[in-house]
Amino acid sequence: MNPYEIIRRPHVSEKSVHLQNKIGAYTFDVHPHANKVQIKEAIKSLWKVDVVAVNTLNVRGKPRRMRNTKQQGLTAAWKKAIVRLAAGQKIEGV
């Protein structure tokens, strides 16, 4: 897989912005079959930064009500990666 297939998009939430400001950790939506080593190499090649640690977790889909029906739907499951950078480094635009 190339780096653009591994790193799908940045995940922006209140918690992820707090992690960016506090410890320099960035959160990304990644390919479900990517492992920590592949994610680390993809971040290095895309943004030319030093990665200290990569933590991954699988986020389950949540049940949601569907419009005009009594059936419940389910949002898609996805994989999240929290990437911590070396001190003093940052990713612009994320």
PyMOL commands that set and color helices and strands:
alter all, ss='L'
color gray80, all
select helices_A, chain A and resi 3-6+14-23+36-47
alter helices_A, ss='H'
color red, helices_A
select strands_A, chain A and resi 7-10+25-30+51-59+63-65+72-74+78-85
alter strands_A, ss='S'
color yellow, strands_A
deselect
rebuild
show_as cartoon
